[in-house]
Amino acid sequence: MKRRIMVVDDSRLVRVQLEDVLQGTDYEIAAHCRSGEDAIEQYAVVQPDLVTMDIIMQGMDGLDAAEIILKNHPDARIVMISSLAYDDTFKRAEAIGARGFVDKPFHQEQLLKVFGQALR
C-alpha cells in the first residue's frame, strides 16, 4: 500500500516535480494545498502519512502552519521542503517537531531517504 503525501506549496511546479520524482515509488500525492491555512483545514480530512511543507507562501508561512498542525495532531509527520536552508530555519523546524528538511531543488534519493526517516 502506498504512503499518502499531502503537498503544501504555493507552486504548482513543485507538485509536478514531486509527482515526477515519486513515480514508481511507495509514495503517492493524496492532496495539494497552496497555503498554510489550507493545510491546517485539510489535514484532518486527508489524514496523510506524511506532509511536505514549503516555508515561504502567501499568508501563513509553512513553519507556523506546521506548528499548528502538530499541536492539533501530535502524530503528524511533517518534512519541510524549502530553499531557505539557514541554521535558524533548521532549528525552528526541529523545535516545532518537523521530522526532516529537504533543500530545493530536491532529488529522488534525498527525498526518499528523508521520507523514510520521517516515517520511522
C-alpha positions as CSV (number, residue, x, y, z in Angstrom):
1,M,0.0,0.0,0.0
2,K,1.3,3.4,-1.0
3,R,2.1,6.1,1.6
4,R,-0.1,9.1,1.2
5,I,1.5,12.6,1.0
6,M,-0.1,16.0,1.4
7,V,2.0,18.5,-0.5
8,V,1.8,22.1,0.9
9,D,3.4,24.5,-1.5
10,D,2.1,27.6,-3.4
11,S,3.9,26.5,-6.5
12,R,2.1,24.1,-8.9
13,L,5.5,23.3,-10.4
14,V,6.7,21.8,-7.1
15,R,3.7,19.5,-7.1
16,V,4.5,18.4,-10.6
17,Q,8.2,17.9,-9.7
18,L,7.2,15.8,-6.7
19,E,4.8,13.7,-8.8
20,D,7.7,13.0,-11.3
21,V,10.2,12.2,-8.6
22,L,7.8,9.9,-6.7
23,Q,6.6,7.9,-9.8
24,G,7.4,4.3,-9.3
25,T,8.0,4.6,-5.5
26,D,5.9,3.7,-2.5
27,Y,4.5,7.2,-2.2
28,E,1.6,9.0,-3.8
29,I,0.3,12.5,-3.6
30,A,-3.1,12.5,-1.9
31,A,-3.6,16.2,-1.7
32,H,-2.1,19.5,-2.7
33,C,-2.6,22.7,-0.6
34,R,-1.4,26.1,-1.7
35,S,-1.3,27.8,1.7
36,G,-0.6,27.1,5.3
37,E,-4.3,27.9,6.2
38,D,-5.5,25.4,3.6
39,A,-3.1,22.7,5.0
40,I,-4.5,23.2,8.5
41,E,-8.0,22.8,7.3
42,Q,-7.3,19.8,5.0
43,Y,-5.0,17.8,7.3
44,A,-7.9,16.1,9.3
45,V,-9.8,15.4,6.0
46,V,-6.9,14.0,4.1
47,Q,-5.2,12.2,7.0
48,P,-1.9,11.8,5.1
49,D,1.0,9.6,6.2
50,L,3.4,12.5,5.5
51,V,3.2,16.2,4.8
52,T,5.7,18.1,2.7
53,M,5.6,21.8,3.8
54,D,7.1,24.7,2.0
55,I,8.1,27.7,4.2
56,I,7.6,30.8,2.1
57,M,3.9,31.0,1.0
58,Q,1.3,33.7,0.7
59,G,-0.5,34.3,4.1
60,M,0.7,32.0,6.8
61,D,4.2,30.6,6.4
62,G,4.9,26.9,6.5
63,L,6.6,26.9,9.9
64,D,3.6,28.5,11.5
65,A,1.3,26.1,9.7
66,A,3.4,23.1,10.7
67,E,3.4,24.2,14.3
68,I,-0.4,24.4,14.4
69,I,-0.9,21.0,12.6
70,L,1.5,19.4,15.1
71,K,-0.3,21.0,18.1
72,N,-3.7,19.7,16.8
73,H,-2.3,16.3,15.5
74,P,0.9,15.4,17.5
75,D,1.3,12.2,15.4
76,A,1.6,14.2,12.2
77,R,4.8,13.7,10.2
78,I,6.0,16.9,8.5
79,V,9.0,17.3,6.3
80,M,10.0,20.9,5.4
81,I,11.0,21.4,1.8
82,S,12.5,24.8,1.1
83,S,15.3,26.8,-0.4
84,L,15.7,28.6,2.9
85,A,18.4,26.3,4.3
86,Y,19.6,28.5,7.2
87,D,20.6,27.4,10.6
88,D,17.8,29.3,12.3
89,T,15.2,27.8,10.0
90,F,16.5,24.3,10.7
91,K,16.4,25.0,14.4
92,R,12.9,26.3,14.3
93,A,11.6,23.4,12.2
94,E,13.2,21.0,14.6
95,A,11.8,22.8,17.6
96,I,8.3,22.6,16.4
97,G,8.6,18.9,15.6
98,A,9.3,18.7,11.9
99,R,10.8,15.3,11.1
100,G,13.1,16.4,8.4
101,F,14.3,19.1,6.0
102,V,14.9,18.9,2.2
103,D,16.6,21.6,0.2
104,K,15.1,22.8,-3.1
105,P,15.9,21.8,-5.7
106,F,15.4,18.2,-4.5
107,H,16.4,14.8,-5.9
108,Q,14.6,11.5,-5.6
109,E,17.3,9.8,-3.5
110,Q,17.4,12.7,-1.0
111,L,13.6,12.8,-0.7
112,L,13.2,9.1,-0.2
113,K,15.8,9.0,2.5
114,V,14.2,11.8,4.4
115,F,10.7,10.4,3.9
116,G,11.8,7.0,5.2
117,Q,13.4,8.6,8.3
118,A,10.3,10.7,9.0
119,L,8.1,7.7,8.9
120,R,10.1,5.6,11.3
